[in-house]
Amino acid sequence: MELFRRSGLRIDPDILLVADKGYQGIGGLHAFSMIPFKKPRQGRLTDLQRRFNRNLSRYRIFIEHVNRAIKRFKILQYRYRNKQRKHHLRISLICGIYNFELRY
């Protein structure tokens, strides 16, 4: 969440932002967002909140699988130590390779 704040990235208000529990407070920056409910201290989630979290997780699992597939390229697992101006190009190439694999 801290990296998201510092990045200054602004997302179109019409886009639904689906995030995990690490993005608590994203609602103040992006009104059209969904994050799972956290269990309160010494408390429990309601049945409705648990069902919401389960359905949100079912939706997010596809995104997590994409993240896992892309992270097999070591450039995204570790600190990037090369020239910063080529970082975006390399990530774009990795995403292109992943998209190519999806088609075949």
HELIX and SHEET records of a PDB file:
HELIX    1   1 GLU A    2  SER A    7  1                                   6    
HELIX    2   2 LYS A   21  TYR A   23  5                                   3    
HELIX    3   3 ILE A   26  GLY A   28  5                                   3    
HELIX    4   4 ASP A   47  LYS A   71  1                                  25    
HELIX    5   5 LYS A   74  LEU A   76  5                                   3    
HELIX    6   6 GLN A   84  LYS A   86  5                                   3    
HELIX    7   7 HIS A   87  ARG A  103  1                                  17    
SHEET    1   A 2 LEU A  17  VAL A  18  0                                        
SHEET    2   A 2 SER A  33  MET A  34  1                                        
END                                                                             
